[in-house]
Amino acid sequence: MKVDLNLFVVFEAIYCEGNITKAASALNLSQPAVSHSLSKLRAHFDDPLFVRQGNEMRPTVVANNVVADVREALRQLQICLAQSKQFQPMTSRKSFTISLHVALEASYLPPLIQRIHKEAPWVNIQSSRRVNRHELENKLASGDIDLAIDTLLPVSDNILHTQLEKDKLVVVARKNNPQIKAILDLESYLAMDHILVSSRSAGPSIEDFELARLGLQRRIGLRCQHTFSACRVIAGNDMLLTATETTAKMYAQLLDLVIYPLPVALPDIDMHLYWHTNLDFEPANKWLRNKVIQATPAI
């Protein structure tokens, strides 16, 4: 019995999205088309494959048993197709989307765009808002984003990643801050007001989480979305900002701020580049990954 390979693309999308409507959107197909493909697959396997529970389509035992083989087959097919065509940066008009934390844009985008425009003047880069870690795999699998740059996250074997940099945390303050003596000690650090930079409206930062593990707590006086805004605020008052050294050096030089060592031992921040295993050998994605690695800010 012949089986249309496109049916397995639909199968993987439903498995990944857990919803027929979302799978249809990811594949740029109509919902009836996806439902029709699922009907054919059910007939082929003589199994429902997915069972509706509320708004989700939960995989059956059969679906769970075959998904790994289906994904491997699709991956091998994509590798063959990718290797059969070359990516020509100089003439390509391809658009790429990179999921990037707002705090990283200022340090990553300038050197990246500079490199890309030299080799690929017609390529378009879109920096999207940071993807929630629970959605990362689905977004990479569906092609909503091509790459993601984020801290070290727990991911499945379907997501590949490599470390870009290891950056330590430091403290940024204005010059001649009357609350800071010759050095910034832990007692002063915890007593002063802090700015937390986050795209989320609530929840602790990495440094707050690590401080809590040590039984320590700081006071957040302002929560904002952009590091530049935070540094502009600091330039005019006595608040503190805890940031990576790369980011701190950039804004301290620009706004004439002072950098102090963090007065407590917290883990370094590991930044990683993420991509889907299906695109590991895809020429365009591989080219972009290399550009990101080459453009990684030096500590």
GITA-V520102 format. One record per helix or strand of 3 or more residues. SS is the DSSP state (2 for helix, 1 for strand). FROM is the first residue (numbers start at 1). LEN is the number of residues. Records with the same first field share a line. If there is no record, write none. Layout:
SS=FROM-LEN, FROM-LEN
This chain:
2=6-12, 20-8, 31-15, 61-23, 102-18, 136-7, 186-6, 206-8, 227-8, 245-11, 277-3, 283-13
1=50-4, 56-4, 95-6, 124-5, 147-5, 159-9, 169-6, 193-5, 219-6, 240-5, 257-5, 269-8
